[in-house]
């Protein structure tokens, strides 16, 4: 007679193994269902998300050449991907689908390659024309003097800034915020930075900004009367649009206290 027990006579061996397999199968099926639901939700979200149309070049073009409509082709991206293309990528003209808001007829200031995205920075300087963001059409472009020693490093077009100045008050002056969250359209002459080779950065003597036409003359009057006839600027996070001192900020508001002090309200 064999000295070893016969496993085939153990009535619990089969059912226990089968139970484990059933449990594993159930878990796998549950995970599959969850993943499928997540996938479906992602597809639905992607399908429902707004899309933006940008433009890219069909081929290489040399610097100095004028862009024609045939040089460009549209492509769509989801709105959530917009920041990946930079703040100066040119969108589709809502009144003329399939064509860009700006760029056609402008001369390039540098060569481009196939599939390169159409951006306003490709034309600044070469055409001496600022390509206007549609959100700022109808506004004036004005140039203001800024203190080259007290400005953010490597200021550039597209940045959002707050304007400050020393406002004359009787025999003294008060340092005040003049405007909030205004967009830098262009920069004036570059000024040599006296820092070391490691710390040197681009500095500028003026900036061009967008403002409501009714504010242009007031800003020029303010500039004439502030200390050294210059403004100071601080760079804002483009996502931080909340006003800090003014009611709403942006291109349509000057600090009422400044206007009142200078009798410009």
Residue pairs with C-beta under 8 A, 6 or more apart in sequence:
7 13
46 78
49 78
49 79
49 80
50 78
50 79
51 76
51 77
51 78
51 79
52 76
52 77
52 78
52 79
52 82
52 91
52 92
53 74
53 75
53 76
53 91
53 92
53 97
54 74
54 75
54 76
54 77
54 85
54 89
54 90
54 91
54 92
54 117
54 118
55 72
55 73
55 74
55 75
55 90
55 92
55 100
55 103
55 117
55 118
56 72
56 73
56 75
56 115
56 116
56 117
56 118
57 71
57 72
57 112
57 113
57 114
57 115
57 116
57 118
58 70
58 71
58 72
58 73
58 114
59 71
59 114
60 111
60 112
60 113
60 114
61 67
61 71
61 108
61 111
61 112
62 108
62 111
63 108
63 109
63 110
63 111
63 126
64 107
64 108
64 126
65 107
65 108
66 105
66 106
66 107
67 103
67 104
67 105
67 106
67 107
67 108
68 104
69 99
69 104
72 100
72 103
72 104
72 118
74 92
74 98
77 84
77 85
82 89
85 117
86 117
86 119
86 121
87 158
87 238
88 119
88 120
88 121
88 157
88 158
89 117
89 118
89 119
90 100
90 101
90 102
90 103
90 118
90 119
90 120
90 131
91 100
91 101
91 134
92 98
92 99
92 100
92 101
93 99
93 100
93 101
94 134
100 118
101 131
101 134
102 120
102 131
102 132
103 118
103 120
103 122
103 123
103 131
106 123
106 126
106 127
106 129
106 131
107 123
107 126
107 127
108 122
108 123
108 126
109 122
109 123
109 124
109 125
109 126
109 127
110 122
112 122
120 130
120 131
120 157
121 157
123 129
123 131
124 130
124 131
124 157
124 186
130 141
130 185
130 186
130 208
133 183
136 183
136 210
136 251
139 210
139 211
139 212
139 213
139 251
140 210
140 211
140 212
140 213
140 215
140 216
141 185
141 186
141 208
141 209
141 210
142 208
142 209
142 211
142 216
142 219
142 220
143 186
143 188
143 206
143 207
143 208
144 163
144 206
144 207
144 208
144 209
144 219
144 223
144 231
145 205
145 206
145 223
145 229
145 230
145 231
146 204
146 205
146 206
146 207
146 230
146 231
146 232
146 233
147 228
147 230
147 231
147 232
148 191
148 203
148 204
148 205
149 203
150 232
151 203
151 204
151 232
151 233
152 159
152 161
152 233
152 234
152 235
153 201
153 202
154 201
154 202
155 161
155 184
155 187
155 202
155 203
155 204
155 207
155 233
155 235
156 184
156 187
157 184
157 185
157 186
157 187
158 183
158 184
159 183
159 184
159 235
159 236
159 238
160 181
160 182
160 183
160 184
160 235
160 236
160 237
160 238
161 181
161 182
161 184
161 207
161 209
161 233
161 234
161 235
161 236
162 177
162 179
162 180
162 181
162 182
162 233
162 234
162 236
162 244
163 177
163 178
163 179
163 180
163 182
163 231
163 232
163 233
164 175
164 176
164 177
164 178
164 231
164 232
164 233
164 234
165 175
165 176
165 178
165 222
165 223
165 226
165 227
165 230
165 231
165 232
165 258
166 173
166 174
166 175
166 176
166 226
166 227
166 228
167 173
167 174
167 175
167 176
167 222
167 225
167 226
167 258
167 261
167 262
168 225
168 226
168 227
168 261
168 262
169 261
173 227
174 261
176 255
176 257
176 258
177 244
177 245
177 246
177 255
178 219
178 222
178 231
178 254
178 255
178 258
179 211
179 246
179 249
179 253
179 254
179 255
180 236
180 243
180 244
180 245
180 246
180 249
180 250
180 253
181 236
181 240
181 241
181 243
181 249
181 250
182 209
182 210
182 211
182 250
182 251
183 209
183 210
183 251
184 207
184 208
184 209
185 207
185 208
185 209
185 210
186 207
186 208
187 204
187 206
187 207
187 208
188 204
188 205
188 206
188 207
188 208
189 204
189 205
189 206
190 202
190 203
190 204
191 203
191 204
191 205
192 203
193 200
193 201
193 202
193 203
195 201
207 233
209 251
210 251
211 219
211 251
211 252
212 251
212 252
215 251
215 252
215 254
218 254
218 259
218 264
219 254
221 262
221 264
222 254
222 258
222 262
222 264
223 229
223 230
223 231
225 262
241 249
241 250
243 249
245 255
246 253
246 255
247 253
256 265
258 264
259 265
